C-alpha cells in the first residue's frame, strides 16, 4: 500500500507546474488580501482605535509565542524534505521527527505564557483574550503546511483556505455587532487562522504514515532548525515585537493607529511571500542536481515576478495613503496615514530582502548568513524603535522598521556580490522597465489627487487609471516577461471557452 501511494505521489509530482502552483498560491494569498479588505473596515468602525489596540497587542504576544513554537521547521523542512520526498519511509521518519520537536517547543511556549499571565500585570489584565487566542499556538503544531509544499499540493491548500475564510467571514458579520463582542471576534479569528490545521493533519496521511517509527534522531535536526528558527523569528517578529513594545510603552489608541497601517503592509507582505515557497523546492532541486543554469533562469523569473508588482504597489500606497486608510479604517484613523507612507518603503525592502535570503541564500545552503542578517535587523529594529517610540510615539516604530530593513537588504547584497550574485546589477536589469512604468504611474496618481475632489472618486477613478497606466506602459515598453505571461494566460482562458479547444 505504501509503495502504491509513493508511486502515485511520484507520478503526480511530475505533472506539477511552477505556473500552476504560483497561480494557486497567488489565489490563496489573494484571499488573504480580500478577506481583511472586506472585514477590517467593519471591525475598525465597531471596536475603534482602543479596541483594535487591545486585540492587536494580544495578537502580537501570541504571534511571538507561535513563532517560537513553530521553530524554524517550515523552511528547513521544505528544503530537506524535498531531498527525500521520493522515499515514503524516510520522509515519514523525517516528518515525525520534526513533529515531535514542534510539540516540545509548543509545550514550552504554553508554560511561558501561563507564567507571564500569573506574574505580569498587563498579561493578567488581558488573560481571557490571551488564553482564547493562544489556541493558535497548539493548532499551529498540527499545520504540516510544509508537507504540502514539499509535494507541491497547492490545490488542496487553496480549497481549504477558501472554505475556512468563507466560514470566518460569515461568522464575523453574523455574530460581531458591538464593542462587547471582542471575545467573539477573537474566537472567529482563531478559527480563521488555525482551524483548518486539523484538516491538514488528518489529510497528511496521504504523504506520511502516522504509525510511530521510534528511535527519533531529534538532535540531528535541532541545530539547523534552531538556525532557521532564529532567521524566521527575526524576519517575522518585526510587527509583533513593534506592537508588543508599543503596547508596553504607549496607549491602546497608539497601538490601534499603528496596526491599521501595519495590517495593510502585512497583507501585502504575506501575498508576496507566498511566491517563495513555490519556487524554493524547484530551486533547491536544480542546485542539488548541479543545474545552475536552470536555477539562475528561475531566479531571474522570481525577481521579475516580485518587482513587477512591488514598484507599483509601493507607489500606489504612498500616493493614495489617505484614501486607503479612509477606505479600510475610516476617518477616525487619519493619524495612520503618515505611518502607512513610512511602512510602504518597509514593504519594498522586505520583499527585496526575500530575493536575497529566500531565493538565493537558503537554496544555496547559506542559512547561517541569513540568520546573522535577520538577527542584526531584529535587534537594530527593537533598539531603534524603543528610542523613537519614546520620542515620536507610533511613527517611531515605523521608522525603526524602515531603517533596519533598508540596512539589512544592502548588507545582504554586499555579501552576495562576493559569491557572484550582483543584485545591484541584477535587480535593475530585470526591472528597469517596471521602474519607468512606475514613474509614469506616479504622475497619474499625482494628477488624480490634484483633479479629483473626493476620496470616492480617487478610489473609483484614480486607482484604476493608475493601474492601466502602469501595465499599459509595460506593454508599450515590450517587456518580454509580462507579454509572454499575458499571452499564455489569455490563451488558457480562450482555450476553456466553448468551442475554442476544437479549433
Buried (B, 14 or more C-beta within 10 A) or exposed (E): EEEEBBEEBEEEBEEBEBEBBBBBBBBBBBBBBEBBEEBBBBBBEBBBBBBBBBBBBBBBBBBBBBBBBBBBBBBBBBBBBBBBBEEBEBBBBBBBBBBBBBBBBBBEBBEBBBEBBEEEEEBEEBBEBBBBBBBBBBBBBBBBBBBBBBBBBBBBBBEBBEEBBEBBBEBBEEEBEEEEBBEBBBBBBBBBBBBBBEBBBEBBEBBBBEEEBEEBEEEEBBEBBBBBBBBBBBBBBBBBBBBBBBBEBBBBBBBBBBBBBBBBBBBBBEBBBBBBBBBBBBBBBBBBEEEEEBBBEBBBBBBBBBBBBBBBBBBBBBBBBBBBBBBBBBEBBEBBBBBBBBBBBBBBBBBBBBBBBBBBBBBBEBBBBBBBBBBBBBEBBBEBBBEBBEEEBBBBBBBBBBBBBBBBBBBBBEBBEEEEBEBEEBBEEBBEBBEBBBEBBBEBBEBBBEEBEEBEEBBEBBBEBBBEBBBEBBEEBEBEBBEEBBEEEEEEEEEEEEEEEEE
